[in-house]
Amino acid sequence: MEITEVRLTLRHEERLKAFVSITFDNAFVVRGLKVIDGNTGIFVAMPSRRRKDGEFRDIAHPINNATRQMIEDAVLAEYERVKWQDTGLWIPHRRFESSRPSQTDCWGSGVVSTWPTCWASSGGDVMPNELGLFTGNANRALAEEIAGYLGLRLGEAVVGRFRDGEISVSISENVRGMDAFVVQPTAPPAETLFELLIMLDALKRASARRITAVLPYFGYARQDRKDRPRVAITAKLVANLVTSAGADRILTMDLHAPQIQGFFDIPMDHIYAAPVLLRYFDEHAGNDLVVMAPDIGSIKMGRAFAKRLGASLGFVDKRRPRPDATEVMNVVGDVKGKHVIMIDDIISTGSSMIEAATAVTKLGAAKVTAGATHALFAEGAVEALTNSVIQEIVVTNTLSSERSRSDKIRILSVAELLGEAIDRIHGEKSVSSLFI
């Protein structure tokens, strides 16, 4: 194999993109392979994929170490050749920066051409503080979207079952010294939680430098206190399990109860899907809006949405004859002739939303839309919501969308929000600007 052509262009700001042509056995030629600098090294990027907003994003494909070394040497040699020419390519000492040691630790003078020697002396495949992204089987599609946003490939891990049903996890690459992130929502069944725990243990025993559990949905959160005698506090139990398994940090989204943050004795970043939902409602909801909290517990979330949408706020006063059933008592707020947007963190059975929607429709609401972060959708929920007076259900992809198949359901992606949070945590930057 021979590198026969290297063309350099700026990717953005101070980072480099190259187009490489490779000849195999003096016969077969591959021309114009795009090479990008991801957070863990360089990748061949092909083909482009159209996103929902109409833009194209490259899909990053990993390459083996020998080929990567050959391409990087060729690209950097070409850079050294042209950097002093009047081509607009000269940018001091920031080439493939995310996959290399810092200038002060290794480069010293900041001369780009010295980094391959530095990398070799540091020990091989994993750079110090390299970002790695892993996932189980709970929501692989979301993890792949996050990886695409970060310009990474998903880490190599096999999450399977033994013949008797026990979960088996094997990390298939070197993670020593890595800043590892494990994306795994912990919705039922319990296997999702156990996959997470076993992956955390495997990464800890493989000497990852830091392990962050990324929980787009934190399951078992509804039992966060003893509201009656002889019941468990499962939120605290899960917090203890995740910490004991090896997590050094938690990243999660829209906890059912914010006080669950206090159940952890390790750092936790709690972010919200509100920017994604608000953007959609701002573009599609129109005027004459009322944001309706379907129960007392959702009022704070509803108030935040109402403020940002310039809408009035209402709520439904209800009681629960059973833990999974509701009965509407009163509707507080003027809904006649209005577009009512009902906001909650979770849709499980859908009974709260359906009862509230029926109540506001009887009071003259012109249109009812339901919005939630987590589409948990218990058995029968999608059918009940589809047959209800609710005209649109807007949720995010924190959970797998297998149960979310209905013409009324619109799924929004939180991959960029989680990806940006991961990037900031890895870079030791503030995550607070992602909060509402």
C-alpha positions as CSV (number, residue, x, y, z in Angstrom):
1,M,0.0,0.0,0.0
2,E,1.3,3.4,-0.9
3,I,0.1,7.0,-0.3
4,T,0.2,8.6,-3.7
5,E,-1.5,11.9,-3.1
6,V,-2.2,14.2,-0.2
7,R,-4.3,17.4,-0.5
8,L,-4.7,19.7,2.6
9,T,-7.5,22.0,3.5
10,L,-8.7,23.8,6.6
11,R,-11.5,22.0,8.4
12,H,-12.6,24.8,10.7
13,E,-10.8,27.4,12.7
14,E,-7.3,25.8,13.4
15,R,-7.9,22.2,12.5
16,L,-6.9,20.3,9.4
17,K,-8.7,18.1,6.9
18,A,-6.9,16.1,4.3
19,F,-7.8,14.2,1.1
20,V,-5.7,11.2,0.6
21,S,-5.3,8.8,-2.4
22,I,-4.0,5.3,-1.8
23,T,-2.7,2.8,-4.3
24,F,-2.9,-1.0,-3.5
25,D,-0.4,-3.4,-5.1
26,N,0.4,-0.8,-7.9
27,A,-3.0,-1.5,-9.4
28,F,-6.1,-0.6,-7.4
29,V,-6.4,3.1,-6.5
30,V,-8.7,4.8,-4.0
31,R,-8.8,8.5,-4.6
32,G,-10.0,11.4,-2.4
33,L,-10.5,9.7,0.9
34,K,-11.5,12.3,3.4
35,V,-9.4,12.2,6.6
36,I,-10.7,14.1,9.7
37,D,-9.2,14.6,13.1
38,G,-11.5,13.1,15.7
39,N,-11.1,13.2,19.4
40,T,-9.3,9.9,19.4
41,G,-7.2,10.2,16.3
42,I,-7.8,10.4,12.6
43,F,-10.6,8.6,10.8
44,V,-11.7,8.0,7.2
45,A,-15.0,9.9,6.8
46,M,-17.4,8.5,4.3
47,P,-20.1,8.7,3.0
48,S,-22.0,11.8,4.1
49,R,-25.4,11.3,5.8
50,R,-28.2,13.8,5.5
51,R,-29.5,14.9,8.9
52,K,-33.1,15.9,9.7
53,D,-32.2,19.6,9.3
54,G,-31.1,18.9,5.8
55,E,-27.3,19.3,6.4
56,F,-24.8,16.5,5.7
57,R,-22.6,15.0,8.3
58,D,-19.8,12.6,7.6
59,I,-19.9,9.1,9.2
60,A,-16.5,8.4,10.8
61,H,-14.9,5.0,10.1
62,P,-12.0,3.8,12.2
63,I,-8.8,2.6,10.6
64,N,-6.1,0.3,12.0
65,N,-3.0,1.7,13.7
66,A,-0.5,0.9,11.0
67,T,-2.7,2.6,8.3
68,R,-3.4,5.5,10.6
69,Q,0.3,6.0,11.3
70,M,1.1,5.9,7.5
71,I,-1.6,8.4,6.7
72,E,-0.8,10.7,9.5
73,D,3.0,10.7,8.6
74,A,2.1,11.5,5.0
75,V,-0.3,14.3,5.9
76,L,2.1,15.9,8.4
77,A,5.0,15.6,5.9
78,E,2.9,17.4,3.3
79,Y,2.0,20.0,5.9
80,E,5.7,20.6,6.7
81,R,6.4,21.0,3.0
82,V,3.7,23.6,2.4
83,K,3.2,25.4,5.6
84,W,5.7,28.2,4.8
85,Q,4.2,28.7,1.3
86,D,1.5,31.3,0.7
87,T,-1.3,28.8,0.7
88,G,-3.2,29.9,3.8
89,L,-2.4,26.6,5.5
90,W,0.1,27.8,8.1
91,I,-1.4,27.5,11.5
92,P,1.0,27.2,14.4
93,H,1.2,23.9,16.4
94,R,-2.5,22.8,16.4
95,R,-2.7,19.8,14.1
96,F,-4.9,16.8,15.1
97,E,-4.8,18.4,18.6
98,S,-7.4,16.2,20.4
99,S,-5.4,13.0,19.7
100,R,-2.1,14.2,20.9
101,P,-0.4,15.1,24.2
102,S,-0.4,18.7,25.2
103,Q,2.3,21.0,23.9
104,T,3.8,21.6,27.3
105,D,4.0,17.9,28.1
106,C,5.6,16.7,25.0
107,W,6.0,19.2,22.1
108,G,7.7,21.9,24.1
109,S,8.4,24.1,21.2
110,G,5.1,23.4,19.5
111,V,6.7,22.0,16.4
112,V,4.1,19.8,14.8
113,S,6.4,17.3,13.1
114,T,7.8,16.1,16.4
115,W,4.5,14.6,17.6
116,P,4.8,11.0,16.1
117,T,8.0,10.4,18.1
118,C,6.2,11.8,21.2
119,W,3.2,9.5,20.7
120,A,5.4,6.5,20.2
121,S,7.3,7.2,23.4
122,S,4.0,7.6,25.4
123,G,3.2,3.9,24.9
124,G,1.0,3.2,21.9
125,D,-2.7,3.0,21.1
126,V,-4.3,5.2,23.8
127,M,-3.3,8.8,24.3
128,P,-3.3,10.2,27.8
129,N,-6.8,11.5,28.6
130,E,-8.2,10.1,25.3
131,L,-12.0,10.3,25.1
132,G,-13.8,6.9,24.7
133,L,-17.5,6.4,24.1
134,F,-19.1,3.0,24.9
135,T,-22.7,1.7,25.0
136,G,-24.7,-1.3,25.9
137,N,-27.9,-2.5,24.2
138,A,-30.4,-0.2,25.8
139,N,-30.2,2.6,23.2
140,R,-27.4,2.1,20.7
141,A,-28.9,4.4,18.1
142,L,-28.6,7.4,20.5
143,A,-25.0,6.5,21.3
144,E,-24.1,6.3,17.6
145,E,-25.6,9.8,17.1
146,I,-23.6,11.1,20.0
147,A,-20.4,9.5,18.5
148,G,-21.2,11.2,15.2
149,Y,-21.5,14.6,16.8
150,L,-18.2,14.1,18.6
151,G,-16.4,12.8,15.5
152,L,-15.7,9.5,17.3
153,R,-16.3,5.8,16.7
154,L,-18.1,3.9,19.4
155,G,-15.7,1.9,21.6
156,E,-15.3,-1.8,20.9
157,A,-17.2,-3.7,23.5
158,V,-19.2,-7.0,23.3
159,V,-22.3,-7.0,25.5
160,G,-24.0,-10.3,25.2
161,R,-25.4,-13.2,27.1
162,F,-24.2,-16.6,28.3
163,R,-26.4,-19.5,27.4
164,D,-28.0,-19.4,30.8
165,G,-29.0,-15.8,30.3
166,E,-26.3,-14.1,32.4
167,I,-24.9,-10.8,31.0
168,S,-21.4,-11.0,29.5
169,V,-19.3,-7.8,28.9
170,S,-15.9,-7.7,27.2
171,I,-14.0,-4.5,26.4
172,S,-12.3,-5.2,23.1
173,E,-9.7,-2.4,23.0
174,N,-7.1,-0.8,25.3
175,V,-8.7,1.7,27.6
176,R,-5.8,2.2,30.1
177,G,-5.7,5.9,30.9
178,M,-8.8,6.7,28.9
179,D,-11.6,9.2,29.8
180,A,-14.4,6.7,29.3
181,F,-18.1,7.6,28.9
182,V,-20.8,4.8,29.0
183,V,-24.1,5.7,27.4
184,Q,-26.9,3.6,28.8
185,P,-30.4,4.5,29.9
186,T,-31.7,2.3,32.7
187,A,-35.3,1.9,31.8
188,P,-37.0,-1.5,32.4
189,P,-36.2,-4.3,32.0
190,A,-33.6,-4.6,34.7
191,E,-31.0,-6.0,32.2
192,T,-30.3,-2.4,31.1
193,L,-29.1,-1.5,34.6
194,F,-27.1,-4.7,35.0
195,E,-25.4,-4.1,31.6
196,L,-24.4,-0.6,32.8
197,L,-23.0,-1.9,36.1
198,I,-21.0,-4.7,34.5
199,M,-19.6,-2.3,31.8
200,L,-18.5,0.1,34.5
201,D,-16.8,-2.7,36.4
202,A,-15.1,-3.9,33.2
203,L,-13.8,-0.4,32.4
204,K,-12.6,0.1,36.0
205,R,-10.7,-3.2,36.0
206,A,-9.2,-2.3,32.6
207,S,-7.6,0.9,34.2
208,A,-9.7,3.6,32.6
209,R,-8.5,6.9,34.1
210,R,-12.1,8.2,34.6
211,I,-15.5,6.7,34.0
212,T,-18.6,8.7,33.4
213,A,-22.0,7.0,33.4
214,V,-24.2,8.8,30.9
215,L,-27.8,8.0,31.8
216,P,-30.1,9.8,29.4
217,Y,-32.9,8.3,31.5
218,F,-32.3,7.5,35.2
219,G,-34.6,4.6,36.0
220,Y,-36.0,3.6,39.3
221,A,-36.3,7.3,40.2
222,R,-39.9,7.4,41.1
223,Q,-39.3,5.8,44.5
224,D,-37.2,8.7,45.9
225,R,-38.6,8.7,49.5
226,K,-40.6,6.7,52.0
227,D,-44.1,7.9,51.2
228,R,-45.6,5.0,53.2
229,P,-44.3,2.3,55.6
230,R,-42.1,-0.5,54.4
231,V,-41.1,0.6,50.9
232,A,-37.7,0.9,49.3
233,I,-36.0,4.0,48.1
234,T,-34.8,2.6,44.8
235,A,-33.3,5.9,43.6
236,K,-30.8,5.8,46.4
237,L,-30.2,2.1,45.8
238,V,-29.4,2.6,42.1
239,A,-27.1,5.6,43.0
240,N,-25.1,3.4,45.3
241,L,-24.9,0.5,42.8
242,V,-23.7,2.8,40.0
243,T,-21.1,4.4,42.3
244,S,-19.9,1.0,43.7
245,A,-19.6,-0.4,40.2
246,G,-16.9,2.1,39.3
247,A,-18.5,5.4,38.0
248,D,-16.5,8.5,38.9
249,R,-19.1,10.9,37.5
250,I,-22.7,10.9,36.3
251,L,-24.3,12.7,33.4
252,T,-28.1,12.5,33.3
253,M,-31.1,14.3,31.8
254,D,-34.4,15.5,33.4
255,L,-34.4,13.5,36.6
256,H,-37.9,12.7,37.8
257,A,-37.0,14.4,41.1
258,P,-34.1,16.9,41.2
259,Q,-33.2,16.0,44.8
260,I,-31.9,12.6,43.5
261,Q,-28.7,14.5,42.7
262,G,-28.0,14.5,46.4
263,F,-28.2,10.7,46.5
264,F,-24.8,10.5,44.8
265,D,-21.5,11.1,46.5
266,I,-19.7,11.6,43.2
267,P,-20.0,14.6,40.8
268,M,-23.2,14.7,38.8
269,D,-24.2,16.9,35.8
270,H,-27.9,17.2,35.4
271,I,-29.0,18.7,32.1
272,Y,-32.4,19.3,30.5
273,A,-34.0,18.5,27.2
274,A,-35.9,21.8,27.4
275,P,-33.7,23.5,24.7
276,V,-34.7,20.8,22.2
277,L,-38.4,20.8,23.0
278,L,-38.6,24.6,23.2
279,R,-37.0,24.9,19.8
280,Y,-39.6,22.6,18.3
281,F,-42.6,24.3,20.0
282,D,-41.3,27.8,19.2
283,E,-41.2,26.8,15.5
284,H,-44.4,24.8,15.3
285,A,-46.8,25.7,18.1
286,G,-48.0,29.0,16.8
287,N,-49.8,31.6,19.0
288,D,-52.5,31.6,21.8
289,L,-50.5,29.1,23.8
290,V,-51.2,27.8,27.3
291,V,-48.6,25.6,28.9
292,M,-50.5,23.1,31.1
293,A,-48.8,21.1,33.9
294,P,-50.7,17.8,34.1
295,D,-50.1,17.5,37.8
296,I,-48.8,19.6,40.7
297,G,-45.3,18.1,40.4
298,S,-44.9,19.4,36.9
299,I,-45.6,23.0,37.6
300,K,-42.0,24.1,37.9
301,M,-41.2,22.6,34.6
302,G,-44.3,24.1,33.1
303,R,-43.5,27.5,34.4
304,A,-40.1,27.4,32.7
305,F,-41.6,26.5,29.4
306,A,-44.4,29.1,29.6
307,K,-41.8,31.8,30.4
308,R,-39.7,31.0,27.3
309,L,-42.6,30.5,25.0
310,G,-44.4,33.7,26.1
311,A,-47.4,31.6,27.1
312,S,-49.8,31.6,30.1
313,L,-49.5,28.8,32.7
314,G,-52.1,26.4,34.0
315,F,-52.2,23.1,35.9
316,V,-54.5,20.2,36.5
317,D,-55.4,19.4,40.1
318,K,-55.8,15.6,40.4
319,R,-55.6,12.7,42.8
320,R,-54.4,9.2,42.3
321,P,-56.7,6.3,43.4
322,R,-53.9,3.9,42.4
323,P,-50.1,4.6,41.7
324,D,-50.7,4.1,38.0
325,A,-54.1,5.8,37.6
326,T,-55.3,9.3,37.9
327,E,-58.6,11.2,38.3
328,V,-58.9,14.8,37.3
329,M,-60.3,17.2,39.9
330,N,-60.0,20.8,38.6
331,V,-58.3,22.6,35.7
332,V,-56.7,25.9,36.7
333,G,-56.2,28.4,33.8
334,D,-58.0,29.7,30.8
335,V,-57.9,27.3,27.9
336,K,-60.9,28.2,25.8
337,G,-59.8,28.6,22.2
338,K,-56.2,28.1,23.1
339,H,-53.5,25.7,21.9
340,V,-52.7,23.7,25.1
341,I,-49.2,22.2,25.5
342,M,-49.0,19.8,28.3
343,I,-45.4,19.2,29.7
344,D,-44.1,16.5,31.9
345,D,-40.8,14.6,32.3
346,I,-42.1,11.1,31.7
347,I,-45.0,9.5,29.8
348,S,-45.5,6.0,31.1
349,T,-49.0,4.8,30.9
350,G,-50.2,8.2,29.5
351,S,-53.1,8.3,31.9
352,S,-52.2,11.7,33.3
353,M,-51.8,13.3,29.9
354,I,-55.0,11.7,28.5
355,E,-57.2,12.7,31.5
356,A,-55.8,16.2,31.5
357,A,-56.3,16.5,27.7
358,T,-59.9,15.3,28.0
359,A,-60.5,17.9,30.7
360,V,-59.1,20.9,28.8
361,T,-60.9,19.8,25.6
362,K,-64.2,19.8,27.4
363,L,-63.4,23.4,28.5
364,G,-62.9,24.5,24.9
365,A,-59.2,24.0,24.1
366,A,-58.7,24.3,20.4
367,K,-55.7,21.9,20.2
368,V,-53.9,19.8,22.7
369,T,-50.2,18.8,22.3
370,A,-48.3,16.6,24.8
371,G,-44.6,17.0,25.4
372,A,-42.2,14.9,27.5
373,T,-38.5,14.1,27.7
374,H,-38.7,10.4,28.4
375,A,-41.0,8.2,26.3
376,L,-41.2,5.3,28.7
377,F,-44.5,4.1,27.2
378,A,-45.8,1.1,29.2
379,E,-47.7,-1.6,27.5
380,G,-50.9,-0.1,25.9
381,A,-49.8,3.5,26.3
382,V,-49.1,4.2,22.7
383,E,-52.5,2.8,21.6
384,A,-54.3,4.8,24.4
385,L,-52.5,8.0,23.4
386,T,-53.2,7.5,19.7
387,N,-56.9,7.1,20.4
388,S,-57.1,10.1,22.7
389,V,-58.0,13.7,22.0
390,I,-54.3,14.6,22.0
391,Q,-53.3,15.7,18.5
392,E,-49.5,15.4,18.8
393,I,-47.1,13.8,21.3
394,V,-43.6,15.3,21.2
395,V,-40.9,13.3,23.0
396,T,-37.1,12.8,22.8
397,N,-34.9,9.8,22.0
398,T,-33.5,9.3,25.5
399,L,-35.1,5.9,25.3
400,S,-35.3,3.4,22.4
401,S,-38.0,4.3,19.9
402,E,-39.2,0.8,19.3
403,R,-42.4,1.4,21.3
404,S,-43.0,4.9,19.9
405,R,-44.5,4.0,16.6
406,S,-47.6,6.2,15.9
407,D,-48.4,8.9,13.5
408,K,-49.1,11.2,16.4
409,I,-45.7,10.7,18.0
410,R,-42.8,13.0,17.0
411,I,-39.3,12.0,18.3
412,L,-36.6,14.7,18.7
413,S,-33.0,14.0,19.2
414,V,-31.0,15.0,22.2
415,A,-27.7,13.6,20.8
416,E,-26.1,17.0,20.2
417,L,-27.1,18.2,23.7
418,L,-25.5,15.1,25.3
419,G,-22.6,15.1,23.0
420,E,-21.8,18.8,23.8
421,A,-22.1,18.0,27.5
422,I,-19.7,15.0,27.1
423,D,-17.2,17.2,25.2
424,R,-17.3,19.9,27.9
425,I,-16.9,17.4,30.7
426,H,-13.9,15.8,28.9
427,G,-12.4,19.3,28.3
428,E,-13.0,20.3,31.9
429,K,-15.3,23.1,30.7
430,S,-18.5,24.5,32.2
431,V,-21.7,22.5,31.5
432,S,-24.0,25.1,33.1
433,S,-24.7,27.0,29.9
434,L,-26.7,23.9,28.7
435,F,-29.1,24.3,31.6
436,I,-32.4,26.1,31.2
